[in-house]
């Protein structure tokens, strides 16, 4: 399965916020559900590729969105076409064999569609802490936003290689916030300075050199988390 995240999720019908890594393969807002008519398509980003700098470079965002996410969509559409054919021909063996491709590619599409909207440029409110009911729920559940962040960073750092933090064993959760911990989300980012890691809060001036240091990526991504989007998802489902 694809690897994505420490994620924050809630149980439908409750106000409890759970810091987990559950990614539910289901239709979330932000991408088309009309496969039968059109096939799934790559969603547009709500910002330019370079607008998340310096936390995430424009080159990485372009590769991540236009190549990696597109590959999941292509694979998902192909698997669905084969699934339709297998159902039509009443071929249960093929239906079973297709489950891995459907989960891998469909899960990758769902996760990335949520992930893009979970981020925002600093100039558009990225990194601004949540307010209202979500802030209250985080305070009640974890004690503070900083504790929640620390738990999510620890969950993401703890993934060995590529895989899920929690392989879909818990049902009935609705993802609110996800952080991609595949290497393609950060590993290829090139250094701007020759003396190692550097971060400035002025967008477009210099990007962080992450390479294989996932903890630094996970610590810096909070500068572009779109808490307004997370709050909106929370409000829709409590």
Secondary structure, 3 states (H helix, E strand, C coil): CCCCCCEEEEECCCCCEEEECCCCCCCCCCCCCCHHHHCCCCCCCCCCHHHHCCCCCHHHHHHHHHHHHHHHHHHHHHHHHHHHHHHHCCCHHHHHHCHHHHHHHHHHHHHHHHHHHCECCHHHCCCCCCCHHHHHHHHHHHCCHHHHHHHHHHHHHCCCCCCCCCCCCCCCEEEEEECCCCHHHCCCCCCCCCCCCCCCCCCCCCCCCCCCCHHHHHHHHHHHECHHHHHHHHHHHC
